[in-house]
Amino acid sequence: MRAVAVKPGTKDSLHIRHDVPEPNPKPYEAVVRVHSGGICATDLDLHQGSIGRAPADSDYLVIGHENLGKVEHAPRGSKVREGDLVVSTLRRACGDYCRPCLTGEQDMCVTGNFEERGIVGLHGFLSEAYTEDTFYLVKVPPQLRETATLAEPLSILEKGIDHAMRIQSRFSWEPKKALVMGAGPVGILGAAALRMRGYEVIVASLEEEGGRKDRLLAEAGIRYLCIKTTPITEVTRGADAQDIVIDASGSEMAVPSAIEALAQGGICILASVTRGSRPITVDIATVNRNIVLGNRVILGTVKAGRRHFEMAVRDLETIELRRPGWLANLITRRLPFEQALTAMTRAPEEIKTVLTFA
């Protein structure tokens, strides 16, 4: 069987393998024939050898965590059936029996000893087929066949927004304004989810105004701001301070601005796993004072569980219903999986690249 793989820890190691074993499902597992998979910055890091761990019995790692496939075989009595379109969650329980993992919330593992498909210790989904415990498979409606690979990046912010709302139930809160830092797929999808919930949304990023992303956001009623020409502080002062701020920029330089943009009682959701160790000078006394005196909150979100994948699929379905074809415009390149190496080079106007298997 063919698959896209890397050798973890080895720079520029992405390659196509032809010797991956065919699926051999356990009694509780389904066999999923892969339709497509998205490429993101995590896959670029895997290709560069800066992250990743192969399964214990393998010297390579099949990558791919943004996924969509069709069930080819389903165990008797399972919630999925042959022919169903599905996406799979990523994170699997640690072996330390921490409470979140024991209760099905592997995305909230407190030991850090979890495994993640296509990233840490488990093969991913960029292969012709895979097996999976049906608990981790989420059904997808047929109308999302070409766009459901977006469920994984959206699920991260579904988790962040959901947890933010739970935290903010601490007081009578009427949020209206939201700022999203970063106009990559996660940022755009998060902005769309917030706009769908009725928020006034601004997306701030480095790309010039008037480009592809600006036009796409405008179609959804979302304002775009180029921070090269208009500083964030100019649009978040006083009454324009933001109730919700999401940082999905991938840059540690954006975090202080994200926190500073918060209104009284607001919440900042950090969704970027920043690399490196670039030092930044921050007036931490002022930051602390503003957080304390303003009852502000800073929240982190990463790798979602089943519930938030289900929320992502529902929101994608609603977005497609309200704005037919809008989601498809987020996918700016579709390549056969054999051209995976080409996908490792990104164009400035690119939003999402998807590799296709069928």
BELWO-V175886 format. One record per residue. N is the residue number from 1. PSI is psi in radians with two decimals (* if undefined). BURIAL is I if it has 9 or more other C-alpha atoms within 8 Angstrom, else O. Layout:
[[N,PSI,BURIAL] [N,PSI,BURIAL]]
//
This chain:
[[1,2.55,I] [2,2.62,I] [3,2.81,I] [4,2.19,I] [5,2.88,I] [6,2.91,I] [7,1.77,I] [8,2.38,I] [9,-0.06,I] [10,2.18,I] [11,2.45,O] [12,0.83,O] [13,0.05,I] [14,2.38,I] [15,2.86,I] [16,2.17,I] [17,2.63,I] [18,0.15,O] [19,0.35,O] [20,2.30,O] [21,2.52,O] [22,2.67,O] [23,2.38,O] [24,1.44,O] [25,2.53,I] [26,2.92,O] [27,-0.49,O] [28,0.12,O] [29,2.59,I] [30,2.76,I] [31,2.21,I] [32,2.17,I] [33,2.11,I] [34,2.31,I] [35,-0.86,I] [36,2.87,I] [37,2.44,I] [38,2.73,I] [39,2.36,I] [40,-3.06,O] [41,-0.53,O] [42,-0.71,O] [43,-0.61,I] [44,-0.72,I] [45,-0.67,I] [46,-0.74,I] [47,-0.64,I] [48,-0.13,I] [49,0.21,I] [50,-0.32,I] [51,3.03,I] [52,2.62,I] [53,2.26,I] [54,2.76,I] [55,2.72,I] [56,-0.52,O] [57,0.36,O] [58,2.60,O] [59,0.15,O] [60,2.85,I] [61,2.07,I] [62,2.17,I] [63,-3.08,I] [64,2.00,I] [65,-0.38,I] [66,1.96,I] [67,2.74,I] [68,2.36,I] [69,3.09,I] [70,2.35,I] [71,2.14,I] [72,-0.54,I] [73,2.33,I] [74,2.39,I] [75,2.63,I] [76,2.35,O] [77,0.02,O] [78,2.91,O] [79,-0.20,O] [80,2.67,I] [81,2.83,I] [82,2.32,I] [83,-0.27,O] [84,2.43,I] [85,2.39,I] [86,2.68,I] [87,2.71,I] [88,2.52,I] [89,3.02,I] [90,-0.82,I] [91,2.44,I] [92,2.69,I] [93,2.57,I] [94,2.90,I] [95,0.23,O] [96,0.04,O] [97,0.70,O] [98,2.70,I] [99,-0.80,O] [100,-0.75,I] [101,-0.65,I] [102,-0.43,I] [103,0.31,O] [104,0.24,O] [105,1.01,I] [106,-0.46,I] [107,-0.22,I] [108,0.37,O] [109,2.33,I] [110,-0.03,O] [111,-0.42,O] [112,0.06,O] [113,0.45,O] [114,3.00,I] [115,2.67,I] [116,2.30,I] [117,2.24,I] [118,0.05,I] [119,-0.97,I] [120,1.80,I] [121,-0.11,I] [122,2.45,I] [123,2.59,I] [124,-2.73,I] [125,0.01,I] [126,1.06,I] [127,2.94,I] [128,-0.49,I] [129,2.84,I] [130,2.86,I] [131,2.63,I] [132,2.50,I] [133,2.25,I] [134,-0.29,I] [135,-0.55,O] [136,0.01,I] [137,2.30,I] [138,2.19,I] [139,2.58,I] [140,2.36,I] [141,2.65,O] [142,-0.55,O] [143,-0.19,O] [144,0.30,I] [145,-0.65,I] [146,-0.05,O] [147,-0.06,I] [148,-0.20,I] [149,-0.29,I] [150,-0.14,I] [151,-0.69,I] [152,-0.92,I] [153,-0.64,I] [154,-0.59,I] [155,-0.53,I] [156,-0.76,I] [157,-0.43,I] [158,-0.74,I] [159,-0.83,I] [160,-0.79,I] [161,-0.75,I] [162,-0.82,O] [163,-0.63,O] [164,-0.76,I] [165,-0.65,O] [166,-0.76,O] [167,-0.73,O] [168,-0.08,I] [169,-0.02,O] [170,-0.33,O] [171,3.00,O] [172,1.86,O] [173,2.32,O] [174,1.31,O] [175,2.47,O] [176,-0.49,O] [177,2.46,I] [178,2.45,I] [179,2.31,I] [180,2.13,I] [181,2.06,I] [182,2.29,I] [183,0.63,I] [184,-3.05,I] [185,-0.75,I] [186,-0.79,I] [187,-0.81,I] [188,-0.77,I] [189,-0.73,I] [190,-0.70,I] [191,-0.71,I] [192,-0.70,I] [193,-0.70,I] [194,-0.72,I] [195,-0.68,I] [196,-0.47,O] [197,0.06,O] [198,0.10,O] [199,2.62,I] [200,2.08,I] [201,2.35,I] [202,2.35,I] [203,2.20,I] [204,2.29,I] [205,-3.05,I] [206,-0.35,O] [207,2.58,O] [208,2.60,O] [209,2.62,O] [210,-0.06,O] [211,-2.99,I] [212,-0.82,O] [213,-0.71,I] [214,-0.84,I] [215,-0.72,I] [216,-0.76,I] [217,-0.70,I] [218,-0.63,I] [219,-0.52,O] [220,0.13,I] [221,0.48,O] [222,2.30,I] [223,2.41,I] [224,2.48,I] [225,2.18,I] [226,1.99,I] [227,-0.11,I] [228,-0.53,O] [229,-0.45,O] [230,1.90,O] [231,2.55,O] [232,-0.66,I] [233,-0.45,O] [234,-0.42,O] [235,0.13,O] [236,0.41,I] [237,2.62,I] [238,-2.11,O] [239,-0.27,O] [240,0.09,O] [241,2.63,I] [242,2.40,I] [243,-0.68,I] [244,2.29,I] [245,2.25,I] [246,2.21,I] [247,1.93,I] [248,0.52,I] [249,-0.44,I] [250,0.06,I] [251,2.23,O] [252,-0.36,O] [253,-0.38,O] [254,-0.34,I] [255,-0.84,I] [256,-0.70,O] [257,-0.64,I] [258,-0.77,I] [259,-0.71,I] [260,-0.45,O] [261,-0.10,I] [262,2.43,I] [263,2.97,I] [264,2.29,O] [265,0.14,I] [266,3.00,I] [267,2.33,I] [268,2.19,I] [269,2.02,I] [270,2.05,I] [271,0.14,I] [272,2.27,I] [273,1.63,O] [274,2.50,O] [275,2.89,O] [276,-2.96,O] [277,0.82,O] [278,2.15,O] [279,2.51,O] [280,2.37,O] [281,2.07,O] [282,2.38,O] [283,1.48,O] [284,-0.49,O] [285,-0.77,O] [286,-0.73,O] [287,-0.85,I] [288,-0.77,O] [289,-0.77,O] [290,-0.67,I] [291,-0.81,I] [292,-0.93,O] [293,-0.40,O] [294,0.12,I] [295,0.68,I] [296,2.80,I] [297,2.49,I] [298,2.24,I] [299,2.43,I] [300,2.57,O] [301,2.42,I] [302,2.79,I] [303,1.82,I] [304,2.84,I] [305,-3.01,I] [306,-0.79,I] [307,-0.70,O] [308,-0.43,I] [309,-0.72,I] [310,-0.70,I] [311,-0.71,I] [312,-0.77,I] [313,-0.75,I] [314,-0.72,O] [315,-0.67,I] [316,-0.72,I] [317,-0.73,I] [318,-0.74,O] [319,-0.75,I] [320,-0.64,I] [321,-0.73,O] [322,-0.62,O] [323,1.36,O] [324,2.26,O] [325,-0.22,O] [326,-0.76,I] [327,-0.66,I] [328,-0.47,O] [329,-0.27,O] [330,-0.41,I] [331,1.75,I] [332,-0.21,I] [333,2.32,O] [334,2.15,I] [335,2.54,I] [336,2.53,I] [337,-0.41,I] [338,-0.31,O] [339,0.51,I] [340,-0.61,I] [341,-0.63,I] [342,-0.60,O] [343,-0.26,I] [344,-0.17,O] [345,2.17,O] [346,2.38,O] [347,2.70,O] [348,-0.68,O] [349,0.04,O] [350,2.49,I] [351,-1.07,I] [352,2.30,I] [353,2.35,I] [354,2.34,I] [355,2.35,I] [356,2.49,I] [357,-0.49,I] [358,*,O]]
//
